[in-house]
Amino acid sequence: MRWTDLNLSAAGYGHNVAGSADEVAALGAAMESAFAGRVTLWEVACWHAAARAADVVVRRRDGSLRRYERRPGEDVEAFAARLTARAAGQPFAQPSGCPPEGTDLAVLVSGDLGLPGAQVYALHPYGLGAARLLDAADLLSVLAPAPAAVTVRH
């Protein structure tokens, strides 16, 4: 979903959307084009998970949990691709409302898990008192490539 606040004219009132359907469609297509190719929060979360852990638990929309383990010889990029694609993971049984033991990072839609000591990014962070909350800039800044080494020759 994308929210865009657009104004088709600088004057007047009582705009008729039906009368401006062509203009609204063109603006909507232009906005969608502007956002094409941008990564999703899901992709960012998968990159973090693949870079930080060999064992990842994903809570699906239906509430079920799936466990993903890095395969022998699987590099970070391949593991991230498998996570991002939502490839079949193993069912993971965990008591309701309890995070997997040793959770270091959680990227959540709703902050409805007790995660003491973990770093947490949540779209809706209610109930995350003891967690170390991250914002979007925190998630992205650590993914920036390292500066290139500069060699000076005399």
Rosetta silent file (secondary structure, phi, psi, omega in degrees, C-alpha in Angstrom):
SEQUENCE: MRWTDLNLSAAGYGHNVAGSADEVAALGAAMESAFAGRVTLWEVACWHAAARAADVVVRRRDGSLRRYERRPGEDVEAFAARLTARAAGQPFAQPSGCPPEGTDLAVLVSGDLGLPGAQVYALHPYGLGAARLLDAADLLSVLAPAPAAVTVRH
SCORE:     score description
SCORE:     0.000 S_00000001
   1 L     0.000  137.315  177.565    0.000    0.000    0.000 S_00000001
   2 L  -126.417  137.180  177.082    1.279    3.445   -0.831 S_00000001
   3 L  -106.827  126.114  177.476   -0.098    6.715    0.466 S_00000001
   4 L  -133.761  129.898  177.791    0.261    9.708   -1.806 S_00000001
   5 L  -102.586  107.265 -176.364   -1.189   13.138   -1.186 S_00000001
   6 L  -121.685  150.802  176.514   -1.758   14.755   -4.569 S_00000001
   7 L  -128.314  122.940 -177.137   -3.588   17.871   -5.687 S_00000001
   8 L   -81.908  -15.507  177.407   -4.770   18.101   -9.277 S_00000001
   9 L  -148.655  159.660 -178.994   -5.300   21.866   -9.178 S_00000001
  10 L   -92.770   -7.299 -177.865   -4.167   24.835   -7.148 S_00000001
  11 L  -138.783  160.747  176.199   -7.606   26.428   -6.932 S_00000001
  12 L    99.081  179.332 -179.349  -11.205   25.392   -6.458 S_00000001
  13 L  -151.718  173.478  176.743  -13.039   22.945   -4.288 S_00000001
  14 L    62.152   44.874  179.963  -15.322   19.936   -4.558 S_00000001
  15 L   -59.584  143.087  179.250  -13.061   17.938   -6.859 S_00000001
  16 L  -106.664  108.571 -177.332  -14.799   15.120   -8.698 S_00000001
  17 L   -61.008  -40.580 -179.866  -12.590   12.015   -8.763 S_00000001
  18 H   -60.787  -36.875  178.751  -14.636   10.470  -11.565 S_00000001
  19 H   -73.749  -14.891 -178.929  -14.058   13.565  -13.690 S_00000001
  20 H  -114.673   20.312 -173.733  -10.318   13.330  -13.039 S_00000001
  21 H   -56.110  -42.758 -178.360   -9.976    9.570  -13.494 S_00000001
  22 H   -64.516  -43.372  179.806   -7.417    9.815  -16.306 S_00000001
  23 H   -66.424  -42.668  179.243   -5.225   12.255  -14.373 S_00000001
  24 H   -63.454  -41.520  178.696   -5.481   10.230  -11.147 S_00000001
  25 H   -62.822  -42.852  179.723   -4.592    7.036  -13.065 S_00000001
  26 H   -65.167  -42.309  178.504   -1.559    8.715  -14.653 S_00000001
  27 H   -65.898  -40.838  178.254   -0.370   10.058  -11.298 S_00000001
  28 H   -62.740  -43.057  178.153   -0.890    6.665   -9.643 S_00000001
  29 H   -63.924  -39.360  178.686    1.098    4.913  -12.382 S_00000001
  30 H   -65.378  -41.224  179.164    3.883    7.495  -12.051 S_00000001
  31 H   -66.512  -42.107  179.067    4.045    7.007   -8.272 S_00000001
  32 H   -62.840  -40.226  177.560    4.116    3.225   -8.610 S_00000001
  33 H   -62.994  -39.055  179.733    6.917    3.549  -11.157 S_00000001
  34 H   -63.587  -29.272 -178.428    8.863    5.789   -8.772 S_00000001
  35 H   -95.087   -4.157 -178.708    8.728    3.073   -6.099 S_00000001
  36 L   -61.616  138.808  176.747    9.550    0.156   -8.430 S_00000001
  37 L    83.897   -1.234  177.768   12.648   -1.761   -7.451 S_00000001
  38 L   -81.450  147.165 -178.468   12.742   -0.561   -3.859 S_00000001
  39 L   -77.109  156.769  178.384   13.306   -3.163   -1.221 S_00000001
  40 L   -98.388  164.706  175.459   10.653   -4.173    1.256 S_00000001
  41 H   -60.662  -35.091  177.518   10.917   -4.374    5.026 S_00000001
  42 H   -59.070  -45.977 -179.904   10.686   -8.160    4.603 S_00000001
  43 H   -63.493  -42.624  178.058   13.827   -8.161    2.425 S_00000001
  44 H   -60.796  -44.197  179.133   15.725   -5.974    4.909 S_00000001
  45 H   -62.025  -41.060  179.564   14.717   -8.307    7.754 S_00000001
  46 H   -65.796  -39.431  178.109   15.866  -11.352    5.767 S_00000001
  47 H   -62.818  -43.922  177.425   19.247   -9.761    5.011 S_00000001
  48 H   -60.520  -48.342 -177.421   19.746   -9.021    8.717 S_00000001
  49 H   -60.543  -46.421 -178.330   18.708  -12.523    9.711 S_00000001
  50 H   -65.802  -34.427 -179.088   20.956  -14.210    7.149 S_00000001
  51 H   -77.236  -26.218 -173.738   23.941  -12.048    8.080 S_00000001
  52 H   -99.064  -26.274 -168.527   23.517  -12.515   11.845 S_00000001
  53 L  -139.803  155.937  173.166   22.359  -16.076   12.349 S_00000001
  54 L  -100.141   -4.574 -177.212   22.541  -19.632   11.097 S_00000001
  55 E  -138.023  117.584 -173.953   19.132  -20.377   12.640 S_00000001
  56 E  -127.171  134.687  175.631   16.116  -18.145   11.895 S_00000001
  57 E  -111.714  130.137 -179.400   12.506  -18.415   13.091 S_00000001
  58 E  -117.543  128.608  173.918    9.767  -16.737   11.025 S_00000001
  59 E   -93.988  122.529 -178.953    6.251  -16.149   12.291 S_00000001
  60 L   -85.024  170.200 -178.274    3.822  -16.376    9.391 S_00000001
  61 L   -57.987  -33.148 -179.080    0.592  -14.454    8.970 S_00000001
  62 L   -81.012    1.412  178.701   -1.434  -17.378   10.275 S_00000001
  63 L    93.272  -12.241  179.298    0.654  -17.363   13.488 S_00000001
  64 L   -71.158  155.423 -179.980    2.559  -20.551   12.694 S_00000001
  65 E  -111.615  141.125  176.258    6.328  -20.591   13.142 S_00000001
  66 E  -127.408  140.426 -179.315    8.879  -21.890   10.634 S_00000001
  67 E  -109.361  133.940  178.076   12.526  -22.534   11.308 S_00000001
  68 E  -120.842  126.741  177.492   15.217  -21.988    8.701 S_00000001
  69 E  -114.552  139.368  177.101   18.735  -23.295    9.187 S_00000001
  70 L   -65.378  131.696 -179.669   21.692  -22.283    7.081 S_00000001
  71 L   -77.537  152.751  177.308   22.730  -25.270    4.975 S_00000001
  72 L   -55.492  128.232  179.473   26.332  -26.527    5.038 S_00000001
  73 L    81.085   -3.603 -178.631   28.313  -24.340    2.637 S_00000001
  74 L   -78.336  124.204 -179.816   25.414  -21.905    2.130 S_00000001
  75 L   -83.607  173.335 -176.734   26.677  -18.323    2.091 S_00000001
  76 H   -59.141  -43.057 -177.983   24.836  -15.304    3.497 S_00000001
  77 H   -62.117  -44.462  179.843   23.520  -14.233    0.093 S_00000001
  78 H   -67.449  -40.039  178.535   22.023  -17.657   -0.689 S_00000001
  79 H   -64.594  -43.439  177.855   20.522  -17.974    2.794 S_00000001
  80 H   -61.627  -40.611  179.186   18.984  -14.480    2.492 S_00000001
  81 H   -63.350  -40.274  179.358   17.539  -15.381   -0.917 S_00000001
  82 H   -66.498  -41.313  177.006   15.958  -18.538    0.516 S_00000001
  83 H   -63.985  -47.681 -177.883   14.454  -16.585    3.420 S_00000001
  84 H   -59.470  -37.835 -179.502   13.201  -13.804    1.153 S_00000001
  85 L   -75.399   -5.149 -178.461   11.535  -16.336   -1.157 S_00000001
  86 L    57.859   39.623  177.703    9.716  -17.817    1.863 S_00000001
  87 L   -58.121  158.949 -176.990   11.017  -21.247    0.884 S_00000001
  88 L   -59.444  122.433  175.011    9.606  -24.140    2.879 S_00000001
  89 L  -107.003  168.789  178.087   10.935  -24.099    6.416 S_00000001
  90 E   -80.345  140.718  175.172   10.555  -26.699    9.134 S_00000001
  91 E   -57.572  142.796 -178.519    7.638  -26.304   11.559 S_00000001
  92 L  -126.646  122.037  179.945    8.842  -24.811   14.839 S_00000001
  93 L   -96.296  123.699  179.507    7.001  -25.458   18.098 S_00000001
  94 L  -142.144  138.353  177.233    7.290  -22.681   20.664 S_00000001
  95 L   -54.692  139.019 -177.278    5.003  -21.908   23.587 S_00000001
  96 L   -52.366  130.666  176.574    2.492  -19.235   22.598 S_00000001
  97 L    79.450    1.690 -178.923    3.762  -15.696   23.127 S_00000001
  98 L  -107.396  131.300  177.949    7.326  -16.813   23.920 S_00000001
  99 L   -77.510  158.212  174.449   10.199  -15.870   21.638 S_00000001
 100 L   -58.436  140.723 -179.129   12.809  -18.440   20.682 S_00000001
 101 L   -60.370  139.364  178.363   15.523  -18.607   23.343 S_00000001
 102 L    79.475   20.059 -179.900   18.565  -16.461   22.590 S_00000001
 103 L   -63.368  124.913 -179.735   16.748  -14.061   20.261 S_00000001
 104 L   -99.517  -38.569 -177.666   19.187  -11.303   19.262 S_00000001
 105 E  -140.321  136.535  173.335   17.085   -9.437   16.676 S_00000001
 106 E  -132.419  133.456  173.882   13.383   -9.443   15.902 S_00000001
 107 E  -116.673  114.329 -169.176   11.696   -7.575   13.059 S_00000001
 108 E  -126.048  154.123  167.470    7.977   -7.564   13.773 S_00000001
 109 E   -78.874  -52.129  179.977    4.736   -6.143   12.510 S_00000001
 110 E  -115.132  134.476  179.314    3.276   -6.126   16.031 S_00000001
 111 L   -82.454   63.853 -174.135    5.371   -5.892   19.174 S_00000001
 112 L  -107.376   18.466  176.946    3.465   -8.637   20.922 S_00000001
 113 L  -118.025  142.437  172.427    6.395  -10.778   22.109 S_00000001
 114 L   -78.010  117.899 -175.503    8.416  -10.355   25.268 S_00000001
 115 L  -131.166   62.097 -177.780   11.973   -9.898   24.004 S_00000001
 116 L   -60.426  129.143  177.793   14.166   -8.803   26.921 S_00000001
 117 L    83.251  -13.594 -178.324   17.600   -7.759   25.739 S_00000001
 118 L   -82.206  154.757  169.363   16.872   -8.263   22.036 S_00000001
 119 E   -84.174  134.729 -174.867   17.097   -5.573   19.402 S_00000001
 120 E  -137.220  132.094  165.965   13.620   -5.057   17.960 S_00000001
 121 E  -112.630  127.292  178.279   12.126   -3.185   15.057 S_00000001
 122 E  -137.728  133.141  175.057    8.324   -3.223   15.146 S_00000001
 123 E   -61.997  -39.438  177.874    5.836   -1.355   13.003 S_00000001
 124 E  -122.250   91.272 -168.860    3.498   -1.353   16.017 S_00000001
 125 L   -84.824   18.090  179.659    5.859   -1.486   19.043 S_00000001
 126 L   -58.125  142.831  175.438    3.314   -1.664   21.873 S_00000001
 127 L    78.947   18.202 -177.872    4.327   -3.995   24.699 S_00000001
 128 L  -110.674   45.084 -173.984    8.069   -3.981   24.043 S_00000001
 129 L   -52.044  -49.679 -172.823    9.213   -2.432   27.316 S_00000001
 130 L   -90.250   -2.238 -177.660   12.495   -4.300   27.919 S_00000001
 131 L   -82.605  157.668  173.735   13.568   -4.535   24.284 S_00000001
 132 E   -92.373  102.087 -174.683   16.103   -2.262   22.598 S_00000001
 133 E   -74.695  136.996  176.776   13.916   -0.582   19.980 S_00000001
 134 L  -110.443  151.912  171.447   15.351    0.158   16.562 S_00000001
 135 L  -107.909  177.005 -175.904   14.019    2.573   13.979 S_00000001
 136 H   -58.960  -38.080  179.685   14.163    2.181   10.203 S_00000001
 137 H   -62.983  -36.167  177.222   17.442    4.119    9.986 S_00000001
 138 H   -62.228  -42.415 -178.790   19.025    1.664   12.449 S_00000001
 139 H   -64.701  -40.197 -175.134   18.019   -1.266   10.247 S_00000001
 140 H   -82.324  -35.532 -173.323   19.368    0.298    7.072 S_00000001
 141 H   -61.920  -35.551 -179.345   22.548    1.969    8.315 S_00000001
 142 L   -77.068  -10.795  177.508   24.276   -1.290    9.228 S_00000001
 143 L   -90.836   -4.542  179.962   23.580   -2.693    5.758 S_00000001
 144 L   -64.428  141.598  179.268   25.553    0.083    4.046 S_00000001
 145 L   -65.863  149.306  177.559   28.617   -1.189    2.235 S_00000001
 146 L   -66.687  145.417  178.723   31.950   -0.575    3.896 S_00000001
 147 L   -61.464  145.407  179.628   33.900    2.350    2.454 S_00000001
 148 L   -68.970  143.476  176.989   36.417    1.307   -0.167 S_00000001
 149 L   -71.741  139.235  179.961   40.018    1.218    0.947 S_00000001
 150 L  -109.053  127.270  177.706   42.094    4.029   -0.490 S_00000001
 151 L  -108.969  126.912  178.735   45.678    3.355   -1.421 S_00000001
 152 L  -107.401  126.326  179.332   48.025    6.313   -1.767 S_00000001
 153 L  -115.278  139.179  178.736   51.198    5.770   -3.787 S_00000001
 154 L  -105.132    0.000    0.000   54.105    8.131   -3.863 S_00000001
